[in-house]
Amino acid sequence: QVQLVESGGGLVQPGGSLRLSCAASRIVFRVYTMGWFRQAPGKQRELVAQITSSDSTNYADSVKGRFTISRDNAKSTVSLQMNSLKPDDTAAYYCNAKYATLDYWGQGTQVTVSS
């Protein structure tokens, strides 16, 4: 059974940093496009950042210059370094793995940015 397990969420003050990690199991990790999505209460889930199997990256305009996605194929992990956090970044963050018609999701980790 495929598993994506997120970690690293929590409560942080505006301007602070957090690093999210996602550990994948039972997939051929290196071929997957890995992504982070987020969903705030009452809003649709949105793409935050993606990294392809060839390490190409894509970011939402709202996080460009503040967030960095990276992957470690040897450890089957994908990380999201989040700096200069804003209250608008408050959401549940979900790890996603996509390859052809295969599409897997983690259970999410909560990020709350508040003073």
C-alpha positions in Angstrom: 0.0 0.0 0.0 1.4 3.4 -1.0 2.0 5.7 1.8 2.9 9.4 1.9 3.6 10.7 5.4 4.0 14.4 6.0 5.7 15.9 9.0 7.0 19.3 10.1 3.8 21.3 10.4 3.0 23.5 13.4 2.4 27.0 14.8 4.8 29.7 13.7 4.8 33.5 14.0 4.6 35.7 10.9 8.0 36.0 9.3 9.1 32.7 10.7 10.1 29.5 8.9 9.0 25.9 8.8 10.3 22.9 6.9 7.8 20.2 5.8 8.9 16.7 4.8 7.1 13.9 3.1 8.3 10.3 3.2 7.0 8.0 0.4 6.9 4.3 0.5 6.0 1.6 -2.0 6.4 3.7 -5.1 9.2 4.1 -7.6 9.9 7.5 -6.2 12.4 8.8 -8.7 9.8 8.7 -11.6 7.1 10.6 -9.8 6.4 14.3 -9.9 6.1 15.3 -6.3 4.1 18.2 -5.1 2.8 20.2 -2.1 -0.7 21.4 -2.1 -2.6 23.3 0.6 -6.2 23.9 1.6 -7.4 26.6 3.9 -10.9 26.4 5.5 -13.6 27.3 3.0 -11.2 27.4 0.1 -10.2 25.0 -2.7 -7.0 22.9 -2.5 -4.3 24.7 -4.4 -0.9 23.9 -5.7 2.0 25.3 -3.7 5.0 23.8 -5.4 6.0 20.8 -7.6 9.2 19.1 -8.6 9.4 16.7 -11.5 11.5 13.6 -11.9 14.1 15.8 -13.7 14.1 18.3 -10.9 12.2 21.0 -12.7 10.2 23.1 -10.2 7.0 25.1 -10.3 5.7 27.4 -7.7 2.5 29.3 -7.0 3.0 33.0 -7.5 2.0 33.6 -3.9 5.0 31.6 -2.6 7.7 32.4 -5.1 10.9 33.6 -3.5 9.8 32.4 -0.1 9.3 28.6 -0.5 11.7 26.0 -1.9 10.8 22.5 -2.8 13.5 19.8 -3.0 13.6 16.0 -3.3 16.0 13.2 -2.2 15.5 10.2 -4.4 17.8 8.0 -2.3 15.5 8.6 0.7 12.2 8.9 -1.2 11.5 12.2 0.5 10.3 15.6 -0.7 10.7 18.7 1.4 9.2 22.2 1.4 11.3 24.9 3.1 9.0 27.8 3.9 10.4 31.1 4.9 8.9 34.6 5.6 5.6 32.9 6.5 2.5 35.0 6.4 -0.9 34.4 8.0 -2.3 33.7 4.5 -0.1 30.6 4.4 -2.2 29.1 7.2 -3.6 25.8 5.8 -3.4 22.1 5.8 -0.5 21.1 3.6 -0.7 17.9 1.6 2.0 15.9 -0.1 1.2 14.5 -3.6 2.8 12.0 -5.9 1.8 11.8 -9.5 2.9 9.6 -12.4 0.8 9.0 -15.5 -2.6 8.0 -14.1 -1.3 7.3 -10.7 -2.0 10.0 -8.1 -1.4 9.6 -4.4 -2.0 11.9 -1.4 -0.8 12.2 2.1 -3.1 12.8 5.0 -1.9 16.4 5.5 -0.1 18.5 8.1 -1.4 21.7 9.6 0.5 24.9 9.3 -0.7 27.9 11.3 0.9 31.3 11.0 -0.2 33.5 13.8 1.2 35.9 16.4 
